Amino acid sequence: MEHIGEILKRQTQINTSKANTDTSSIAEEAEGASPSSVCPICKGAGFVHPLLPSGKPDFSRVVACRCTRGELDKEQQARLQQYSNLGSLARFTFDNLVPQGRSGSPINQEQFSRAYNAAKAFAANPEGWLILAGPSGCGKTHLAAAIANERLSHGYPVFFITTPDLLDHLRSAFSPNSEIPYDELFDRVSNAPLLVLDDLGIQAGTPWAKEKLDQLLNHRFNRELPTVIVTIVPIEQLEERIRTRLTDPELCHIYLVEEKQPSLLDYSGGLKLELLRTMTFDNFDWRRVNLLPEQRENLEGAFRLALEFAKSPDGWLVLQGDTGCGKTHLAAAIANYRLQAGKPVLFVVVPDFLDHLRSTFSPESKVSYDQYFESVKNTPLLILDDFGEQSTTPWAQEKLYQVINYRYNARLATVITTRCSLDEIDSPISSRLGDLKISTLWNIIVPDYRTDATASRKKVTRGGRKGRWSKQ
């Protein structure tokens, strides 16, 4: 692989060659002329005399012939392409980019269209900074590369590099065997006519790396040099000094290419994701055999209530019942219904949610505590399965209360399944679960569907009314 120093040296060659396209020496062009393809205009000389206003040749001056300029243009384009450092990304253009993106979500399509139009406008007239943010695979790197390729096609220099690669090259410049001194390398990147910096935020967070990025961005920021920045990390989570530059309203324009869509998640070791995906309304059997009429009616009511909630999640739905009564199936069916409609949903098994939350304190954790906790608190639709099965430590109670209280105050749609009655749940939480202004409570009174036992003849209290739990 060619060293970045050699690539950047071509910037000088490119600028020099641009200045020399108006004149050519007779000796050079005569030597380069091909007898088999003599130009009819310059007769192989490679230059012509320009015309005076009178229409007569100006024999005191010479300019490059069109045939020579064509060859120079090809050489110039080749140098530009090498200088760009795009490599295989040269195939990423606006022509092979879907203007609405590839997401099935109408919201994401609208956001991608705005980013697409902004990228095309920037490619036509690069001014200020363009920041493209979004999750992996949403097309932001394609947009950035398309900008670079569009500029190249019009003969303008662009330099494209990922942030981790840039830092690696800067480190290597300190080596005695480096082909280019560190200062020269850093200066050429800092002053690139148009810099496209990909994958900002995924680099190692060492003090040295932070310092170098800060110096680079500060230099380009103060000089208002055209820059495209691509980041997978949310802007608000970037280091403060970088964030303040990227959010400057006078210079920077930020486009969220796509919202990160929470998917159906299961954190338990026993209940696998594939099993959850098979739990739908289509295969939920509320007509189970060995049920008393009251139980069958109760299960049908739970089914219809869950289906209506899935169509339009509003408020809270709390499903209570013994193990195997079907409450988890109905909760998963709600999740799958919303996912098929392209809507975000997060399915969390409560004991495992707490385990994962604890694990974020480990230095090896790939996600921070705040990031994980906030994602659970703020997801548009949260399903808390097996509520009440968690350990009852003060820390666990505090974390669950924070989630419940936040979503209660924000009126965020929530589904909760539990084997416990309200009386068995910690009172600060149970008071919110039992608030009839926001919650619909349904007690499923059927026995475990996994067994062939005959239906229980416990005293049946008609479930599903908004209000008190039924006792068993």
N, C-alpha and C positions, 0 to 999 in steps of 0.2 A: 504494500500500500504506500502511495506517495505521501511524504511528510507534508504536513500543513504549511510548513515554512516555504517549501517550493511552490505550493499552490498560491500562497499569498504574494510571493515575489512577482507573480504574473500581473498583479495589479499595476505595477510600474510599467511593465512591458505593454500592457493594454493601453494605458494612457499615452505612452510614447508612440505606439503604432497609430493611435487616433490622430495625433498631431502630424504624422508623416503621410497621411493618405492624400494630401493635396499636391505633393511633389514627388518626383522620382528622378534618380540620376540616369543619364543616358547609358552609362556603362552597365549599371546593374540591370536595367530593363533589357538592354541588348543581349546581355548574357542569358537572361531568363527567357528570351523569345524562342518560341518553338517553330522551326521552319514548316512543320506540317500543319500548323494552325495559326497562320499569320492573320492578325487583326486587320480588317479592311480599312479601319479608321487611322490607326497609328502605323500600319505596315510593319508591325513587330517591334517598333521602337519602345513602346510602353508609355509614351507620353505624347502630348499634343500641345500646341500653342493655343492659349485661350483667345477668344475673339474680342476685339475692341468694340466700343459702341458703334463705330462706323461699319463694323462687320468684317474688317480686315484682321488677319492674325497678328497677335502681339508677340513678336519674335523675341522680346526681352524676357518673357516668362514662359515656363512650362508647367503643365499640370498632368496628373496621372490620367491615363486613358481609362475609359469605362471598363475595358477588359482587365486592366491591372487592378482597378478599384474592386472589381468583382472578386478577384483572387484575394485581395487584402481583406475584403469583407468576410470571406470564408475563413481565413486565418484568424481574423479578429473574433469571429463567433466561436471557433474552436478554443481559443484562449479564454474567452468569457466562460465557456462551459466548464473548462478545467478549473478556472478560478472559483466558480460557484460552489464547488465541493458537493454538488447535488448527487453525483453518482447515479444510482438506480432510480432516485426520485425524479429524474428528468422526465419520467413517463407520467408524472402527476401534473395534469393541466386542468384548466377550467372546462375544456371540451369533454373530458371523460369524468366529470364530476356532476352528480345529480344535484340540481339547485336546491331541492328540498331535503337532501340527505336521505339516509336509508332507514331512519327510524319510523316505526308505525304510529308513533304518537303525534297527533296534530300539533300539540304544543312544541314538541321537539322539531317538527318540520318547519314551523314558523320561525323558531329561533335559528335554525340552520340557514334558512333563506335570508334572514337579516345578516348573518355572518358572511354568507356567500356574496351578497351584494356589496357589503363593506370591503371584502377582500378584492373584488373586481375593481372597485373604485380606487382602492389603495394602489393596486397594480398599475392603474392608469396614471396616477399622480401620487407618488409616495411622499406623504408629509406627516410628520409626527410619529406616534407609535400606535401600532395595532396589536392588541392583546387578544388571543384566542384561547379560551378556557373551556374545559369539558372533560368528561371521563375518557378512558382509553377506548379507541376504536370508533369515536364519533365522527372522525374526518377532519379534525383540526390541522393535523400535519399535512394532509392532502391540500387543504386550503393554503397553508403557508408555502408549500412547494409550488403550488400553482401560481402564486404571486411571483415567486422567484423565476419560474420558467417564463412567465409572461414578460417580465422585465428583460430577461435574456433575449427573448425573441425580437425585442426592439433595440438590442445592442447596448443595454445598460448593465454594468457590473453588479452582481449580487453575491454575497457570501452567506452560505447556509451551514450551520453546524449545531449539533446537540450540545447542551450544557455539559454533560459528563465528559464528552470527547474534548471539548474546549479546555476544560480543567486538566485533563490528562496531558494534552499537548503543552499547556503552560508549565506543568510540572516537569515534563521531559526537557523543556528548554533550558533548565538549570544544569543539565548534564554537560560535561566538557565535550562530549561528542555530538551535541546538538547542531543541526545544520543551520539554525538561525538563533541568535541571542534572544533571551527572554524579552528584553525591552523592545526589540524590533518586532517580535511576534505580537506582543500585547498591543503595541501601537497600531499595527496593521489591522488587527481585529477591531480595536476601539474606533478606528477611523474608516472602516469599510463604508463605501457609499450607501449601501443598503445591507443591513445585517438581519438575518433570520435566525433567531435563537430558539431552538426546539427543546422540549422536555425540561423547561425551567422548573426547579423544585424537586426533581428526583435525584439531584446530585448529592454526594456525601456532605453532611452538614458540619464539616470541620471549620474551625475559625479561619484557616487560610482560604478555603473555598469561599466562605462568606465574604471575606475581605476582597478577593479578586473580582467576584461578581459585583460587589458594591462599587468597586473602582470602575469596572467596565460600564455598568449601567449609569453611574453618575456622570462619567465622561460624555456618553452619548446623550444623556438627559440634558446636561448643561448646554450642549451644542445643538440640541434639537435635531440630531441625526436620524434619518428614517430608520425605523426598527420594527421588526415583527417578532413578537414573543409568543411562544406556545407553551401552555402549562396544563398539566393534569391535576395539579394541586389547586384547590380553591384559593382565590386571591386573598381572602381574609386569613388564610393559614400560612401565607408566605412570611418570611422574615420582615420585620417592621420597616427597615430602611428600604428594602426592595418594594414592599407593598405601597409605601407612600409615593414612590415614583410612578408605579404602574397605575395608581388611582388619581394622578394629577389630571384634572378635567381640561386644562388648557392644552396639554400635549397628547394625552393618551385616550384611546377609545377601546373600551373593553366589550367583547362579545362572548357571551356564553353559548357555545356551539350546541350543547345539548345538556339537559338536566340529567344527573345521574339517577336512574330509576331503581329504587330498591326492588329486589326480587323476592320471591317466596323463599324464605330461609328457615332452616331447622337446625338448631344448635345442639340437639340431643345426639347421644351416641347410639341409642336404640332405635329411635324412629327416624328412618332414612328419608331423605328428600324425595326419592322416587316414590315411596309409599304415599307421601303427602300429595304428590302430583296426581295420583290415581283417585284421590278422594274428591268426587264431584257430586253435584246435585243429581246427575243422571244415574249414578249407581248407588245412591242412598236409598235404602229400602225401609220406608216407614210403614210398609204393610207386613211387617214381620209376623211370622207364625208364633203361636204360643203367647200372644199378647191378649190381655183383657181389652174389651172395647174401649174403656177409658184410657188405657195406656196407648192403644193405637191412635186414638184421637189426639192424645197429648203429643205423640211423636210427629204426627202429621202437622200439628200446629207449630212445633218447633221447626220443622222443615220449611213450611211456608213463611214463617217469620224470618228465617235465615236467608231464604231466597229473595224476599223483598228488601232485606237489608243489603244484600249483595248488589241489587239493581241500583240502589241509591243510599249509600252509607251515610247515615245521619245520627248523631248521638252515639250512645253506647248500647251494645247488646251483650248481656251476661247470661251464659248458658251454664246451668248447674245440674249435676247428676252423678250417679255412681259410675265407676269405671266400666267402660264398654257400652254406655248408653247411646253413643253416637255424637256426643258434643264436639269432639275433636274432628270427626268427619265433617260435620256441618261447618265448623270454623275453617277447615282447609278448603271446603267447597266454596265458601265465600272468597277466600284468597284466590283460588284458581279462576273463579268467575271474573274477578276484577282484573287479573292478569291477562285473560283472554280479551278483555276490553281495552288493553293497553294502559291500565291504570296501576300506579305503584301501590304495593302492599308489603308489609313486613310481618312475617310469621315467626314468633319467638316462643320457645319453650322456657318458662320462667326460671326453673332451677339452672338451666344451662346458660341463660342470659346472665345470671349472676356470676356463674363460673367464668364466662368470657369477660365480664366486666372486671373481675379480679385479675385475670391474666394480662389485662392491658397495663398493669403496673410493672410488668416484667420488662427489663431492658431489651429483650428479644422480640417484644410485641411489635407487629407490623402496623398496628393502628393505635392511636393514642386513646387514653381514657375519655377525654372530652369529645373526640370525634365519634367514638362508638356510642357513648351515652346520649349525645345530642341527636344522633341518627335515629335512635329508638324513641326518644321523646318527641321528635318533630315529624316523623313519617306521617303522611296523610292518612293512612289506615294501618293501625297496629293491631295484631292479634296476639294476645297473651294466653298461651295454652298452659294448662296445669297450674293455674294460680293457686297458691296455698300448699304446694308440694315442696316449696323451697325451705331451706333452713331458716329458723326464726331468730337469727342473730340480730342484734341492734343494727349492724351495718346493712344487712339484707333488707330489714324493715325500712330503714331510712331511704335506701336506693329505690325500692318499689314505691314508697310513698311519694318520692320526688317525681317519678314517672307518672303515677296516677294523678297527682295533684296538678302537675303541669298540663296534662292533656285535659283534665277536668276544667281548668280555668280557660284553656284555649279552645274548648269544645271540639277537640279533634276526634274523629271517628275511631272507635275502639271496640274490639270483640274480646271478651274474657271467658275462658272456660275454667270451671273449678268443681271439685268434689265437696267443697265446704259450703255451709250456709253462711249468711251474713253474720250471724252471731259468733261464728268461729273465725272470722277475719278481723284483723286489727281494726279497732273502731275508727281511726282517722281515715282509713281506706274504705271500710264498709259503708260509712256515711256517704261517700261519694258514689260508690257502686249502687247504693240504694236510692239515690236522688231521682225521683220519678220525672223530674223536668228534663233529664238528660238520658236516663237509663231505662231500658226495657229488660225486665228480668223474666227468665223462663226456666222453670224447674222440670227437667226431663225425668219422668218417673218410671221409665222402662228398665228391665234388668239387663245384665251384660249380654250383648248379642253373641259373644264368643262361646257361650255355653249353651247346652241344649236343655238346660233346666226349665221346668215349667214356670210360667209367669208368677212372679211374686204376688202374694195376696195381702201385702201390707196395706194399711189404710191409705187410700188414694185421695190426695187433695188436688183438685183441679189446678194444673200448672199453667203458667204462661200469662197470668194476669199481672199488670203493672202493680207492684206493691210488695208485700211481704213474701219471703221465701216460704215454700211449703216444707214442713218438717217430716222426716221419715223416722 
